Each structure stands twice: as C-alpha cells, then as structure tokens.
Amino acid sequence: MKFNFASLQALEAYCQAEGFDLRFSQSTEILSQPLKLDGYELKNRFCVHPMEGSDAGPGGSVSRLVTERYKGFAKGGSALIWFEAVSVLPQGRAGPNQLLINKENLEGFKKLIEEVKLQGLKSNGFEPKLLMQLTHSGRFSKPEGLPKPIIAYHHKELDKRHNISEDLEPVSDAYLDSLPGVFAKAALMAQEAGFDGVDIKCCHRYLLSELLSAYERKGKYGGSFENRAALLFECVEAVRSAADPGFIIGSRLNGFDALPGGFACSSDDYMQPDLGESIRLVKALKAKGVGIFNITTGSPYYNSFVNRPNDVEKDENPLLGVSRMFGVIASLQEALGSTPVVGTGYSYLRNFIPYAAAGEIAHGRCSLVGLGRMSLARPNYPKEIMKNELPPAKKLCTTCGKCAALLRAGRASHCVVFDRR
C-alpha cells in the first residue's frame, strides 16, 4: 500500500477496520512534558534513535560529518539523543567507517559532546541527554569492509543469506567471557567523553542479541534462558560496577526477532511475538540497573520491513508492522511500570506522528517517541511539533529506504531526498 491518508480521521478509520491497534490523540501537549530518568529530567518526550552514519574518520574517530549530524539533531529539540552504534572492539565493527571508541580518539569524542550540548543549549535552552550505543556486530562484522563473522551459533537461513560457511566455528566461551570487561572499559571512556550514559546494544541479531536465541548452543552461554541472557547481564553488571552511580545504563533491545528460531517468537508463526521471555528479560535488566529501554523488533539483515515499515517492500501492510511494533512496546512498558520505554516505528506515519506519539504515551504504551529515519529527513521535526508548526507530508520522510541502502553499501548515510550534503 501507499501511505495516502487525507486526514487523521481517515487513518483512524482504516486502522480500526483492519484491526490495527494504534492509539491517537488530537492533543499533543504531552509531547512537551518533562520525564524523569534516573534522577535526571528529560525536557520533553522526543528521542533521536541510534542510526549509523558510516562516516567515521580514520580508526573510527569522530569526523566532520558525524559532528554536523549530531549538532543538527541537537538543534531539533529532542531531549534525548541516542547515539549510533559505537564498536567496543575493532573486530566487532559492522564496517570500516563505523565509530570505535578508544584512548587514541577519545579527545574527538569529548569535543563532539561539548559541541552537541552547546548547540542544544543555544537552540533550545537546554542540553540534551546523550547515550552512547555500545555494540559488537557479531555475525555481521565487517571490520575491513569484507565479512568476518563472529557467530554465536549456526542459523540455517541467516548463514545461507550471508554466505557463512558451515565450517566456521562459533565464538568460544573464552572470547565471550572477555566482553563484559571490554564493554565496561568502553563505558568508562564514554563517561570521560561526557556522555550521560550508555546503551548495551542487544537488538537486530548482533552478538548479544543473537545469544538470546542460542537454544542449541553448548556451554555456559546456550540452552536455558539464564545461560542465553548471561552475557547481556554480565555486561550490564560490569558497566554498573565500573561507572559512576549517576551514569545511565540503557538497552536497545529486540522485543522479538521475527525470524525462524528467533528470540521471543511464537512456535506456530515466527512473525508473531511470544513475549514471555522478553518480559522476563526486561524485568531482570531493570533489577540490575538498566534505567531506560529502547524497543525494536526483527533484523534489517533478514526482514527490514519489520523494524522499518515502509512503502517499498511489499511483504506486508506497513501499518500491520507499525501496529505489531507498538503492541510489543506497549506490553513491555506495562511490564516495566514507570521505567521509561522509547517507542519505535513512528516514521512511517509521516504527518500523523504527533497524534500517534501523543496517543501511545497518553495511554501508557510508551514513555518517549523515538524518531530514526525522520530525524535524518527533517532534524527539526520535534521542535516543529512542539511549536505546532507542522509541515505537510511531502516535506517528511518518504520511507524510501535509501538512507539504509547507503549504510549497507558502506557509504556515508543520509537522507538522499532532503539532505543535499
């Protein structure tokens, strides 16, 4: 289908007729309301989602393009900027142009944070809170541009799709044992650089995410729920022990994988969530000190329409995808109580984003609205919403997917429609 609704009423009627569970509100004042986060106050309910730019400088350092992008996000008025994936190890990078934090480039990160916070203060009267997303790309690692997968286990469909040899040995327990210390070291550098917290990334089937579905893996990181979640728990505990008490720990987490044999998938239909273990996971992470969750689903390497509903891929009605995403997020927000959850899947709704965001938050189905593709297409959109200066749909993200295509090609990612850099 093509997204072509003349009014909010038409969109609501269509969703009701199709059984899609999206909540809307004509009043959007809630989007400007503050929110408490681990002793901090977020000035509004907008979050910039983590989106890799594939435009780092040599050795994963901060480049001019990285700085320009984040200063643009800061101008846009979001209270929370969830930085893109930053690798904790060279061999865990998704590409040679992915950011990598280390002692050699730490000064560049410090300067970046100073400029971004200053930009937010000048443009909006407050400094946005900044979380660095820490990652290990696992089976999708391409540190020099060519695949060098580090797999938790063999997966028939993903192995075939990404040409992974059946002779490749899964990563050893000893290697995995070393990662909590690596994540903690990276978190300390992020803290030194001026970030307000970090995200222990566990989504989209990167290494920590893949381990959650390692049902058949032998050893301490496979089989039972406790074993499959152990490394994620250990990374959170290591960061919590190493960082200052006020340092925020978040997690961008797959609510369910939406692929065969995936985490939290129904045994009857992998495209349907079975959230028992997801709820168990987020409650355990909360108890270990995770103060905010950013929920997504699926894998862009297998079925990108699941986590990025769009008008290009024809696999399903995109509004079905939005409804499924919103439903997963609502279930996890309910389980977490007052712990903030960032909602995902809004960009597809174009000019109706403000009403869906306000409706979902007002109904307690999420705490913040995250904007990814829309942040690239129109960085100022949050500020425009809060001022009720709403641009027409033709000026907003078209969900064409070309920003992601650039990323997959290893090129600097940006909105090819509206960003003429």
N, C-alpha and C positions, 0 to 999 in steps of 0.2 A: 504494500500500500504506500501511497504518498501522504505525507502529513499535510493536510489541507483542510483545516477547520476554520470556519468563518467566525466562530465565537466560542467563548468558554462553555456556553450552554450546549452548543453542538458537540463539543468534545466530551462533556459530561454525559450527554445522552448516548453517545456512541459507546463510551466505556460501560455504561450501565447495561446497554443492550447486549454487549459482548461478554458481560460478566467480569470485566477488568476492575480490580479493586484499587482505585486511585481516589484519594481524598482531596477536595479542593476547598478553598476559602476565598471569598471576594475581598476580605480584609487581609492585608499583608503586613499590618503593623508589627506582628510578632517577629518578623524577619529582622527588625531593627532592635529588638530587645536583647539585653546582655545575657550571658550564660556563664555560670561558674564552672571552672575546670581546674581541679587540683589546687585550689587556693588562688587561682588567677581569675580574672574576669575577661571573657571574650566580649568585645563591644557589640557584636551582632551575630547573626546565625549563618553567616556565609563562610565557606571554606573553599580554597583553591585545591583541587585534587592533585595528587602527585602524577606528573606527566614527564617522562624522559624527553629531553631535547636533543639528545645525540649530538651535542655541540660543545662538549668539554674541550679544554685545551690540552696540551701535552701532559701525559701521565695522569689524566683525569682531573686536571686543575680547572679552576673557575675561569671561563673565557668572557669576552665582552658580550657575546650573545646570551650567555647564562645570566649575566648581571642585568642586561637590558630586559630580559623576560621577567625576572623576578621584581625588578623595580616597577615594571608595568602592572604586575599583579598587585603590588603594594598600593599603587595609585588607585586601583579598582575598588578598594574599600573593604575587602574581606577581612574579618577579624582573625582568621586562621589561615596560614599558608602552609600546606602540607607539601614539603619539598619532594622533588622527584627522587627516584631510586639512586642511592649512592652506594657503590660497592664497598664491602669491607675487606675484600682481597682481590688482587689483580686477576687471579684465575677464575673468580666468580663474576666478572663483568659480563654484561649482556652484549657489549660491543666495545671497540677501541675508543669510542667517543663518549662513553659513559663516565659520569663523575666517579672519582675514587678519592676518599679522604685519607691522608697520611701526613706525617710530620713535614714532608717536603712542600706540600701545597697548603698547609693549614693557614698561613697568613692570607692567602687568597680568599679562603672561606670567611676569615674574620672581616676582611674588607667588604665582602659581599653582604654579610649580615648587617654591618654598620650602615651601608648604603640603602639596603632594603628597609630597615627600620626607620631610618631618617626620612626616606621617601614617604612611608606611610604616615609618619608624624606630620610632615609638611602638607600632604594632600588631604588627610582626613582627621588630623588632630589626635591620633593615637598610633602606637606602634603595634603592628600585627604580631601575633604569636607565631613562632616558626618551629616546625618539626622537621627534622631530617629523617628521611626514609632510608634505613639501613637494609641492605639486601645481599643475598648470594643467589646468583641466577641458576645454579644447578644445571639441569639438563639443557637449559637454553643459554649456557655460557658461550660467548664468542670473544674472548679477550683480545684477540688479534684480528678479528673480522671473520674468521672461519670457525665453524662449530668445534668446540672442545667440551662436550657434555660431561657433566658430573651428575650421575643419576642415583636416586635412592633405590630404585628397582626398575626392572624392565616392564614397560607398558606397551602392549601389542600395537594399539592404534597410534600412540604418540611416537613410538620407535619407528614405525613404518613411515609415518608422515614426515619425520625429521631425519630419516636415514641413519638411525642409530643401530650399530651392529649388535647382533645378539651375543657377540663375544666380549663386548665391553663389560668390565667388572663394575658392579655397583660400588659406590663410595664406601669406604671402610668405616667401621665404628670408631677407629682411632682418629680418623680425619674429623668425623662429626664431633668427637669428644673435644677437639681443639677449638670449636667455633664459639662457644659461649665467651671465652676469653677474648676472642677476636672481636665479637660484637661489643663487648664491654669497652675494649680499647678504642674502637671507633666512636662509641657513645661519649667517652671522655673527651675525645678530640672535638666532637660536635658541641659539647658543653663549653669547651675552651673557646671555640669559634664564636659562641654567642647564641647558639640555638636554645630555644626554651625546652626542647625535648627531642626525643627520637621515636621513630616508628620501627618496631621489629617486624619487617615485612613478611607476611605469611599468606600470600594470595597468588592466583593465576598460575599455580603449579611450578613456581620457583622452588628452590630446595626445601625450605621449611614447610611450605605448603604441600609439596609432594609427599613428604614424610607422613603427613596426616592420613594418607591413604595407603601406607605401606603395610597392608594387611598380611601379605605373604613374606615380607622381609624377615630373615632370620636375625637373631641377636637382640640387643637391648633397645633398638630403635624401630622394631617392627612387631606386628601382631596385635597386642592389646591396645586399647585406647591410651592407657598410661604410657606405653612404650612409644607409640606413634606421636604423641604430643610432647614427649620428654625433652627433645632438643629445643623446641619453642619455649617450654617452661624454663629450661636451664639458661637460655639466652636472656629471658626477661629477668630472672633472678640475678644473673651476673651483672646486668646493667643496673638493676636496682641497688645492688650492693656497692657498685663502684661509683655511681653518680651521686651528686648532692641530693638531699631529701626533696627539694622542691623541683627537681628535674622531672619533666613529664615523660611518661612512657605510654606510647600508643601502639596500636597494631592495625594495619590494613589487612583484613582477614577475609578469606573466602567463606561466605555463608554456606555455599555448597559448590561442588566442582562442575556439575553439569557435563560430565563425560563418563564413559563406561568405567566402572570400578572406582569411581571418584569418591571423595570425602563427602559425607552427608547427602548422598544421592539415594533416591528410592530404589529398592531392588527390582521393582517392576518397570520403572522408567527413569533412566538416569537424568532426564531433563526435569524431573520433579524432585524437589528437596525433601529430605527426611532429616529434620533439624535436631534430633535428639542429641547427637554428639556435638553439634555446633553450640547448642545452648550449654551443654556441659563444659565445653571448651572456654566460652567467654566468661562463664561464672568463675572457672578456675583461674583464668588470667586476671580477672578483676581482683580476686583474692591475693594474687601475687604482686599487685601494684600497677596493673595496666589501668590508666585513668580515662582513656578515650579509645573508641573503636571506629574504624572506617571500613564499612562492609561492602564487599563486591561479590561477584559470582563468576563462574566459568573460567575460561582461559583464552586469551586472544590468539594463542597458537593453535587452538582447536576449533572453537566456535565463537569468534569475536563478537557476533551479534548478541550473545548472551550478556556480556558486560558492557557492550556499546551498542544498544539498539539503534538501528539506522534504516534509511530508505534504500540502501544499495544492495545489501544481502537479502535474498528472498526466502530464507529458510523458515521464517515465521513472521506473524504480525508483530511489528516492533512494539506496539502498545501492550501486547501479551508479555513481551520481555520486560517492559517497564513495570507492569503490574506484578510479575513474578519477583523482580528485584525488590520492589517496595514491600512486598509481603514478607520476604525473608528478613529484610531490615527491621520491619515492624515487630516480628517475632523475637528477634534478638534484643531490640530495645526494650521490649516488655520484660524479657528475662533479666536485663541488666538494671532495671529500675532507673535511678537518677543518673547513672553513668552515661555520659554523652555518647551518642552514636551518630556518625556522619552518614547521611543518605547519599545514594548513588543512583544514576540513571536519569537525571533531570534534563540533560542537554537535548534529548530527543523532543522534549515538549515545547521548545522554542519560546514563543511569546507567552505561553501559558505557564512557564516555570514559576513565576511568583505565586500563582494561585495554588499550584500543586505543592510547592515548598511550604507555604503557609498552612495549607490543609493538613499535610502529613505531620508537621511539627505540632500544630494545634491539637491533633488527635493523639499525640504521644507516640507516634510511629517512628520518629527520629528526633534528633535534637538540633542538628545543623543540616544545611543543604550543601552538598559538595558539587562544584562545577569543574569539569575537566575540559572537554573539547570547547565548551562555551568560553572558558577562560582564555583559551588561545584565540578564538574568533573575536571576542569582544571583552577584553580585560576589565573594562569599566562597568560591565553589566550589573554587578552588585550595587554599586553606587547609584546607578540609574534607577534600579528597582526601589531602593530606599528613598530616593527623591521623587518617586512616581513619575519618572521621565522615561516611559517605556518605549523602546524602539520597535518598529514593525518586524514581523517575522523575517522579511527579506534581508534584514540587516544582522541576522543572528546565525549561529552555526547551522549549516545545512546537513550535518551528519554524513558528509560525503566520504569520510574515512581517509582522506589524503594526508592528513597530519600523521596518522598511524602508519600509512604506507611509507612515508619518508623515514620514519623511525625504523621500520623493518628493513629498509634498504640501507641503513647505516648513515643516512644523511640528516642534516640539521632539520628537526621537525618544527613546523609552524603551520598556521592556517594559510593555506595557499589561496583562499578566496579573499580574505580580508587583511592579511598581513603581508605587505609588499616588501619586506626587508630583503 
